Amino acid sequence: MTIKILTNMRLFGTSGIRRVADSNLIQLALKVGLAVGKLYSNVIVSSDTRTSGEAMKHAFISGLLTAGSNSFDAGIIPTPTLALAAREFDAAAMITASHNPPKYNGIKLLNPDGSAFNYDQQQQIEEMVATDSLSAVSWDKMGSGNIYNRAVAEHIQRIERDFPDGLKLKVVLDCDCGAASVITPYLLKKLGCEVVTLNCYPSGFFPHPIEPTEANLNNLMQATSEHGADLGIAHDGDADRMMAVDDKGRFIPGDKLLVLFAEELGVKEVITTIDASMAIDETGLNVIRTSVGDNYISEELKKGGKFGGEPSGSWVFSNISLCPDGIYAAVRLAAIAVRQKLSYLVDNIPQYPLLRGNIGSEGIIMPDLEQRLMNMKALSVNNKDGIKLNFEDGWLLIRASGTEPKIRITVEAKNEVRLHQLYDEAIRIIRESSGRNKGE
């Protein structure tokens, strides 16, 4: 059996195109805009707060116009805000690198239902860009550039419809100077929340690492506790993610947020990823697992279903759109906290020790790595996305990152000793298969 862990780097990763922001990426944005413009007549475009956003956006728009497509510039808004607006257009393009560091930027392409471009759509764009023969239309057929300034107001109005009674509680909010700064603090205040803001102004220089992980949210946890708030909320750069802190100032694991949302929505079935906790299955929910990536969750939800999410903070509510909506998730969690202390709810959801990490993929010798992993004698193996080894007392997942040249390692076990045993064994195997010494 051949288990694919690493694949050739394509133009698109698991969440669009991402690269270091330089002249090569600007040229790529122009080419992708040309390709998209050849296929779609009316395209709405926006960006997050990164310093390279304007240059990227205008390069992309130039490509659209040169191809004969009409562009609609929505300014700096979150990805889910753009996704909701996309219903009026043939396609949407978000200039963002999401939770990557500020030196990166990229392009997410969305359909009118908010879902990301699927594999076939991506492949079509890649082939058009690869030929490097995209031509401009004649001068009299070039597209028109337009401004679209209603997206934030429309997103706020849509969310308000689901919370007609408002929300009376104290919230600490950390937007890390990302795109959520233009909507989440205003929406929460409009709904009646008392909002303590941290980094809620748009800037391309993020005060702390933009991915909303526990390690990056110390200030939010401290502020939530010190202010006696009911919860703390954090977004990533384009606000398709939302993670949270409970009323005791504790980071809430994404697996527990998934359960909280499912219970709040009253659903019996949830869509989640292969790296989500085995504890979710113990709550009585029917769990459908996909490859890692919110695009896979959206594709599964197209078949039917109300809710799905990733433990990394992407929450998809199909009644809004098929794009992860960190803004809606923030309000939905606040509504839960109005009725019951989050700390109580969180403590009543089962949890096992879980550890996530990564290691550079350079020099990986595939056949050797596969063989070494097979020698771990797992009860079962799942190669839906990388390789997942299931044991009687836990599991181990090793997969290639879809956005960086790294191997992702996720381990969950019934106790801490077994957790670290599995994790350390995975690191040892990866290092040895790549020819690196243990001490490196």
Secondary structure, DSSP 4 states (H G I P E B T S, - for coil): -------PPPS-BTTBEEEESSHHHHHHHHHHHHHHHHH-SEEEEEE-S-TTHHHHHHHHHHHHHHHT-EEEEEEE--HHHHHHHGGGSSEEEEE--TTS-TTEEEEEEE-TTSPBP-HHHHHHHHHHHHHT---PPPGGG---EEE---HHHHHHHHHHHT-TT---SEEEEE-TTSGGGGTHHHHHHHTT-EEEEES-S--SS-SS-SS--GGG-HHHHHHHHHTT-SEEEEE-TTSSBEEEE-TTSPEEPHHHHHHHHHHHHT-SEEEEETTS-GGGGGGT-EEEEE-SSHHHHHHHHTTS-SEEE-TTSBEEETTT-SS--HHHHHHHHHHHHHHS-HHHHHHTS----EEEEEEE-TT--HHHHHHHHHTT--SEEE-SSSEEEEETTEEEEEEE-SSSSEEEEEEEESSHHHHHHHHHHHHHHHHHHTT--TT-
